[in-house]
Amino acid sequence: MAAGNKKSETLCSLLMASLFALSASFQFNDTDWYFWIPLYVTACIVNLVNGVMKGYDSNSNIKKMTKFTFWFGVCLFVKVVIEDFVHGISGFLSLDMRERVVREKFGSGLVICSMFLHLGNSSNSKSRPAQLTKYGMPILVGTAYGISFIFFVFHQDEMRY
């Protein structure tokens, strides 16, 4: 991989790590913080290790943590979708970030995408998943920071729990 791609990958991982760290810090006032803090902290660690170490051995503990975080994110995403459906809060495709379930779907979705991209990148091959990370991480960072910025600038005061 070219040096420019590695720098971009490192920057994206560090930006995602900082976003997940910030997300974890926002969970202390949540009623089910014991789910969300571990999810965001492990996602932060995976992104930090990938940003600082610029990749990892495919048999390492960090790959196991990446897989665990991926599946933990999937479980929490399903939990929130079911909660949303049962209580009729916002609808599956809603982007109304004032609703807690939408923010939780968005957060768990970011974790799932990030872990998927790291797992695809750990293959170190020229396969489609490895190529996906070349463009996937910058797109993920842009989406995550863009939507978060819009929410905090325009809708934070109107949040519903």
N, C-alpha and C positions, 0 to 999 in steps of 0.2 A: 504494500500500500504506500502511496506517495506521502511525503512529509506533510503536505498541506492537508491531506485527508486525515492524517493522524492528529494534527493540531485541531482541526474542526471537530473530530470525534472527542478529543480530550475536553475541549471547551464545552461541547454539548453535554457531556457527562457531568462536568462540574456545575453547569447551569441547572441541570436536572437535580443533582444532589442538593444544591442550595434551595431549590423549590420544594423538594420533599422534606428538607429540614424545617423550612418555614411552615409547611403544611402540618408537620408533626407538632410544632409549637402551638398551632391554632386549636389543637384537639383537646387541650386540657379542660375546657369548659363543656365538652361534649358529653352526652349521657353514656355513650358507648366508646369512650376514649380507649379502652383496653383492646379494642380491635384496630383502631386507626393509627394510634401512635406506633405500635410495632410494625404495621404495614409500611408507614412512611419512613420510619427509621431504617428498616432493612433495605428499602428502596434507595434511601440516601447512601447507605454504606456501599451497596453494589455499585452505584454510579460513582461514588468517590473513589473506590478501589479501581474501577475501570478508567477513571479520569487520571488518577495519579500513577497507576502502574501501567497504563496504556495496554490493557489486555491481561489475560490470566491463563494459566494452564487449564486445559479442558477437564482435568480430573480434580481440580482444587476445591476447597471448601467454599470458595466464593461462587463457584458455579452451582453448587448445591444450594447455597443461599439464594441465588438468582432463581432457580427452579422453585424453591419453597415460596419465595416472594411472589412469583408469577401465579402460582396456584392459590396462594392466600388472597391475592388480589382478585382472582376469578371468583373465589367463594364469597368475598365481600361484595363484589359487583352483583352476583346473583342474589345475595341477601337483600341488597338495596332495591333491586328491580322487583323482587317479590313484595317487599314492604310497600313500594310505590304502587304496585298493582292492587294489592289487598286494600290499601287505604285510599286509592284513587287520588293521589296527591298531585302528580304533574303529568304523567304519561311518559312512556319509554323514550320518545324522541325529543322531549322538552329540553330546552336550553335555558330555562328560567333559573339562573344561578341564585336567585333569592331563596329558593327551596333547598332545604338541607339534603333531601334525597338526590337532587340533581347535582349538587356539589359533591356528594359522596360517589355518585356514578362517575362523574368527571374525574375525581381523584383516583378512584380505583382503576378506571380506564387508562389514565396516564401511567400508573404503575404497571399494569398489564402490558401496555405498548412498550414501555421502556425495558421491561424485563425480556420481552419477546425479542426486541432488537439486540439486546446484549447477548442473549442465547444464540441468536443467528450469527452474531459477530464472532462468537467464541469458536465457531467452526473453522475459522481461518482458511476458508477455501474461496474459490471464485464462484461459488454457488449463488443462486438467486437470493437466499436469505442474507448471505454475507454482503451482496451488492445492495440489498434493501437498506442495510444500516448506513450506507454511504449517504443516502438521501433521507432515510427515515428519521434519524436523530435530529437533524436540523429542522425538519418539518414538525416533529414532535415538540421541540423546544419553542419554535415559533408559535405553534398552536397553544401550548401550555401557558406561555408568558402573555400571549395576545389576549386570550380569553380571561386569564387572571387579572390582567391590567384593566380590561374593560369592566370586569365585575367590581374591582376595588375602587375604580374611579366613579362609576355611575350607579352601582346598585348596593354597595355594602350597607348603607344606612337602612335599606329596605329588607334586610334578611329576615327570613322566617325559619324558625326552628321546628 
